[in-house]
Amino acid sequence: MKVKVAINGYGTIGKRVADAVSKQDDMEIIGVTKTKPDYVSKMTAYPLYVAVPENMGTFEEAGVKVHGTIGDLLKKADIVVDGSPGKIGAEHKPMYEKAGVKAVFEGGEKHELAGVSFNAMANYDSAIGKDFVRVVSCNTTGLCRTLYPLYRDFGIDNVKAVMIRRSADPPDSKKGPINAIEPVLKVPSHHGPDVQTVIPDLNISTMAVKVPTTIMHLHSVIVELKKEAGTEDVLNVWENTPRVKFVRGADGVKSTAQIMEMARDMGRNRSDMYEIIVWKDGVHVDGKTLYYSQAIHQESDVVPENIDCIRAMTNLEKNKLKSIEKTDKAMGIN
């Protein structure tokens, strides 16, 4: 029997998770929700339900076929992925509890909402059999993907990282900055504490700045390792880490623009880059101090984590490496 997955919020993350679920042989999409009948509602190939029951009439007026409301969908689901905007998922939790449905929340929600924050490599076991789990944000996922294997193999004294953040996702025309660089004045930024919800005893401090781009985030990271390691030692660890991919400036990949062009040339669905991209020729170790830069495709890097989270919560697979391998093979990640 396949696990029945519902998507509440068919937006940037929700539609990608839906497509990823549809590629797995041990789970299936039984429906997705939208709050209003926009063009996405008209294009989806999945059974459509109304997220806000009071809006049912607007779908009918727009000629968009729906199969019912979110309440009807939850009656059929084993687990729901809440892809609604940040902080809205917290409002939905009582509805999921009443329906007796497990729920995956995204990184826009607080850790306390679920009590478990998830990254497949770092703490897969913590989600096994749980009713509520939060998949951490795109930036936190990126940091966990590259820092956890270093923490595991070399130990880490401390991490200093600057998040150079995109100002908005490509379709978000109302957001900004448009022609400015905007520092995040809260120090440390929320990213470091968020990493600690996954790797609790990691000593990490972060700052952030928003720049006028939409395609990716970029991290500049300095790590003080507990053990001395050469650059090749670090590269070998990442070479054997799932969902970490190298590029080289020497090969002409000097910016996030070229990385996204790579995703297009690879024929990826929606030009997504699920892997964390590390510039191989930008990795440098001086004694115990490691310097590197990485790029994060904020629209898609959390998608495979959602699939592994579903698998852990529903007890489909208790071995993290087997789940990661299964997810990645189905999604074309190698």
CORDA-V429882 format. One record per backbone hydrogen bond with DSSP energy under -0.5 kcal/mol. CO is the residue of the C=O (numbers start at 1). NH is the residue of the N-H. If there is no record, write none. Layout:
BEGIN
co=CO nh=NH
co=CO nh=NH
END
This chain:
BEGIN
co=3 nh=5
co=3 nh=28
co=4 nh=78
co=4 nh=79
co=5 nh=30
co=5 nh=31
co=6 nh=8
co=6 nh=81
co=7 nh=9
co=7 nh=33
co=8 nh=83
co=8 nh=84
co=9 nh=11
co=11 nh=15
co=12 nh=16
co=13 nh=17
co=14 nh=18
co=15 nh=19
co=16 nh=20
co=17 nh=21
co=18 nh=22
co=19 nh=23
co=20 nh=23
co=21 nh=24
co=26 nh=3
co=28 nh=5
co=28 nh=30
co=31 nh=7
co=32 nh=49
co=33 nh=9
co=33 nh=10
co=34 nh=51
co=36 nh=38
co=38 nh=42
co=39 nh=43
co=40 nh=43
co=40 nh=44
co=47 nh=32
co=48 nh=67
co=49 nh=34
co=49 nh=51
co=50 nh=70
co=51 nh=53
co=52 nh=55
co=53 nh=56
co=55 nh=58
co=55 nh=59
co=56 nh=59
co=56 nh=60
co=57 nh=61
co=58 nh=62
co=59 nh=64
co=60 nh=63
co=63 nh=65
co=68 nh=50
co=69 nh=73
co=70 nh=74
co=71 nh=75
co=73 nh=76
co=73 nh=77
co=78 nh=102
co=79 nh=6
co=80 nh=82
co=80 nh=104
co=81 nh=8
co=81 nh=83
co=85 nh=88
co=85 nh=89
co=87 nh=91
co=88 nh=91
co=88 nh=92
co=89 nh=92
co=89 nh=93
co=92 nh=95
co=92 nh=96
co=93 nh=97
co=94 nh=98
co=95 nh=99
co=96 nh=100
co=96 nh=101
co=97 nh=100
co=102 nh=80
co=103 nh=105
co=103 nh=133
co=104 nh=82
co=105 nh=135
co=106 nh=109
co=110 nh=113
co=110 nh=114
co=111 nh=114
co=111 nh=115
co=116 nh=134
co=118 nh=136
co=119 nh=123
co=120 nh=124
co=123 nh=126
co=124 nh=127
co=125 nh=128
co=127 nh=130
co=131 nh=103
co=133 nh=105
co=133 nh=135
co=134 nh=118
co=134 nh=136
co=137 nh=141
co=138 nh=142
co=139 nh=143
co=140 nh=144
co=141 nh=145
co=142 nh=146
co=143 nh=147
co=144 nh=148
co=146 nh=150
co=147 nh=151
co=148 nh=152
co=149 nh=153
co=150 nh=154
co=150 nh=155
co=154 nh=227
co=155 nh=226
co=158 nh=224
co=159 nh=205
co=160 nh=222
co=161 nh=207
co=162 nh=164
co=162 nh=220
co=163 nh=165
co=163 nh=209
co=164 nh=218
co=165 nh=211
co=169 nh=172
co=171 nh=173
co=172 nh=175
co=181 nh=183
co=182 nh=210
co=183 nh=185
co=184 nh=208
co=185 nh=187
co=189 nh=192
co=189 nh=193
co=190 nh=194
co=191 nh=195
co=192 nh=196
co=193 nh=197
co=194 nh=197
co=195 nh=198
co=195 nh=199
co=197 nh=117
co=198 nh=200
co=199 nh=202
co=201 nh=203
co=202 nh=204
co=203 nh=159
co=205 nh=161
co=206 nh=188
co=206 nh=189
co=207 nh=163
co=208 nh=184
co=209 nh=165
co=210 nh=182
co=211 nh=167
co=211 nh=213
co=213 nh=167
co=213 nh=168
co=217 nh=296
co=218 nh=164
co=219 nh=221
co=219 nh=294
co=220 nh=162
co=221 nh=292
co=222 nh=160
co=223 nh=225
co=223 nh=290
co=224 nh=157
co=224 nh=158
co=230 nh=234
co=231 nh=235
co=232 nh=236
co=233 nh=237
co=234 nh=238
co=235 nh=239
co=236 nh=240
co=237 nh=240
co=238 nh=241
co=240 nh=242
co=241 nh=244
co=243 nh=276
co=245 nh=278
co=247 nh=280
co=248 nh=251
co=248 nh=253
co=249 nh=252
co=252 nh=254
co=255 nh=259
co=256 nh=260
co=257 nh=261
co=258 nh=262
co=259 nh=263
co=260 nh=264
co=261 nh=265
co=262 nh=266
co=263 nh=268
co=264 nh=267
co=268 nh=271
co=269 nh=272
co=272 nh=274
co=275 nh=277
co=276 nh=245
co=276 nh=278
co=277 nh=295
co=278 nh=247
co=278 nh=280
co=279 nh=282
co=280 nh=283
co=284 nh=291
co=285 nh=287
co=286 nh=288
co=286 nh=289
co=287 nh=229
co=288 nh=225
co=288 nh=290
co=289 nh=286
co=290 nh=223
co=291 nh=284
co=292 nh=221
co=293 nh=279
co=294 nh=219
co=295 nh=277
co=296 nh=217
co=296 nh=298
co=297 nh=300
co=297 nh=301
co=300 nh=303
co=300 nh=304
co=302 nh=306
co=303 nh=307
co=304 nh=308
co=305 nh=309
co=306 nh=310
co=307 nh=311
co=308 nh=312
co=309 nh=313
co=310 nh=314
co=311 nh=316
co=311 nh=317
co=312 nh=129
co=312 nh=315
co=318 nh=320
co=319 nh=323
co=320 nh=324
co=321 nh=325
co=322 nh=326
co=323 nh=327
co=324 nh=328
co=325 nh=329
co=326 nh=330
co=327 nh=331
co=328 nh=332
co=328 nh=333
co=329 nh=332
END
